[in-house]
Amino acid sequence: MCEAAGLGMVEGVDAQTFVPDGYITRTEFAVMLLRTQQIEISNESSAMPFSDKESVPEWARLAIQTAVAKGVLDGYEDGTLRPQQTVSRAEMAAMVSKAMKWEK
């Protein structure tokens, strides 16, 4: 984990706190994945079609917009993104597959 932090892939919850055993949200995983894959995060804000888009943390808004635009992160059939929901293994695998552009 220290190497990932040193490379800028992960960050603590604040300047004094790092929670390596904590649960990861869909937002946090998507941001880490973009950083790991060196996918450039757009500096321009864009609209997101999700009914819960306001629950995307401000610090991650541009990264999440980029992940959605690049097809790395999808919403649910009910029109939500659920950015604060704990990410599942299946969701992680799907995001990695999309970011790596793996074919089925």
C-alpha positions in Angstrom: 0.0 0.0 0.0 2.9 2.4 0.7 4.1 2.0 -2.8 0.6 2.8 -4.2 0.5 5.9 -2.0 3.9 6.9 -3.1 2.9 6.6 -6.8 -0.2 8.7 -6.1 -2.7 5.9 -6.8 -4.3 6.1 -3.3 -4.6 8.8 -0.8 -5.7 9.0 2.8 -9.0 10.2 4.0 -7.2 13.3 5.2 -3.7 14.5 5.7 -3.3 12.5 9.0 -5.4 9.4 8.4 -4.9 6.5 6.1 -7.3 3.5 6.4 -5.8 0.6 4.5 -8.4 -1.9 5.9 -11.4 0.2 5.2 -14.2 -0.5 2.7 -13.9 1.1 -0.7 -16.7 3.0 -2.4 -17.5 2.9 -6.1 -16.2 6.4 -6.3 -12.9 5.7 -4.6 -12.3 2.6 -6.7 -13.1 4.4 -9.9 -10.7 7.2 -9.0 -7.9 4.8 -8.0 -8.4 2.9 -11.3 -8.2 6.1 -13.4 -5.0 7.0 -11.6 -3.5 3.5 -11.9 -4.3 3.4 -15.7 -3.1 7.0 -16.1 -6.4 7.9 -17.7 -6.4 11.7 -17.9 -9.1 13.3 -15.9 -11.0 15.9 -17.8 -10.9 19.4 -16.3 -14.2 20.3 -17.8 -17.4 19.6 -16.0 -20.1 17.6 -17.8 -23.6 16.6 -17.1 -24.3 13.2 -15.6 -27.7 11.5 -16.2 -28.0 10.0 -12.7 -30.7 10.9 -10.2 -28.2 10.7 -7.3 -25.4 12.7 -9.0 -25.4 15.2 -6.2 -24.0 12.4 -3.9 -20.8 12.2 -5.8 -18.2 13.8 -3.5 -16.9 17.2 -4.7 -13.3 16.0 -4.7 -14.1 13.2 -7.1 -16.7 14.9 -9.4 -14.4 15.5 -12.4 -12.9 12.0 -12.1 -16.3 10.3 -11.9 -17.5 12.4 -14.9 -14.4 11.1 -16.8 -15.0 7.5 -15.7 -18.6 7.6 -16.9 -17.7 9.4 -20.2 -14.9 6.8 -20.9 -17.3 3.9 -20.1 -15.3 2.7 -17.1 -18.2 3.3 -14.6 -21.8 2.6 -15.3 -25.0 3.4 -13.4 -27.8 1.1 -12.5 -31.0 0.4 -14.3 -33.0 2.6 -11.9 -31.0 5.6 -13.1 -28.7 5.8 -10.0 -24.9 5.8 -9.8 -24.7 5.0 -6.1 -21.3 6.6 -5.7 -21.1 6.1 -2.0 -22.0 2.4 -2.1 -19.3 -0.1 -1.2 -17.9 -1.5 -4.5 -18.4 -5.3 -5.0 -15.8 -7.6 -6.5 -18.0 -8.0 -9.6 -18.1 -4.2 -10.1 -14.3 -4.0 -9.6 -13.8 -6.6 -12.2 -16.2 -4.9 -14.7 -14.5 -1.5 -14.2 -11.0 -3.0 -14.6 -12.1 -4.9 -17.8 -13.6 -1.7 -19.3 -10.5 0.4 -18.3 -8.2 -2.1 -19.9 -10.5 -2.5 -22.9 -10.7 -6.2 -22.5 -13.1 -8.0 -24.9 -15.6 -10.5 -23.6 
